Structures are given as structure tokens and as C-alpha cells.
Amino acid sequence: MAWRKRAARDPREGGFLWNAFFKYLAGPATTDNAIEGVTPEAREAWKRDLEARKEWSRQQRERKKIEREARRRPGEA
């Protein structure tokens, strides 16, 4: 029977005490007030940008769909 070696641990992983410190004392990461200080204008600009990106994606999907259909029916154009 062959003995298996333990996988080497990454030294950056830390140990029991280090992990306990971050888990219980430092606490988990939170996203409360992640955008603190952002102006309403900046939020609106972000929403406009997001909508523009979604619209671009819709246009690309539609363009690809049309190209696929054109390749399926090469005689009909």
C-alpha cells in the first residue's frame, strides 16, 4: 500500500490562530455603506452607463442572431 503525502500548504494561508483572529476579531468583510459619499448625479450616471451597456449587448445579440439566420438560409436575402 502506497502512503500518500500530504499536500503542501501555502505559507500565506496562515494557521489556526491567524484564521481565528480574522474570523472572530477582525470580522467578515461587509458592504454596508460601500458607496458612501457618492452623489446622486454619480449614481444616475452609473445607471445610465449600465443601461447603455445593456442596450449595446442587446444590439450585439440581435446582430449575431441575424447573421446566424442569414448563414442558415444563404439563398434568401
C-alpha positions, 0 to 999 in steps of 0.5 A: 500500500502506497502512503500518500503525502500530504499536500503542501500548504501555502505559507500565506494561508496562515494557521489556526490562530491567524484564521481565528483572529480574522474570523472572530476579531477582525470580522467578515468583510461587509458592504454596508455603506460601500458607496458612501459619499457618492452623489446622486448625479454619480449614481444616475450616471452609473445607471445610465452607463449600465443601461447603455451597456445593456442596450449595446449587448442587446444590439450585439445579440440581435446582430449575431442572431441575424447573421446566424439566420442569414448563414442558415438560409444563404439563398434568401436575402 
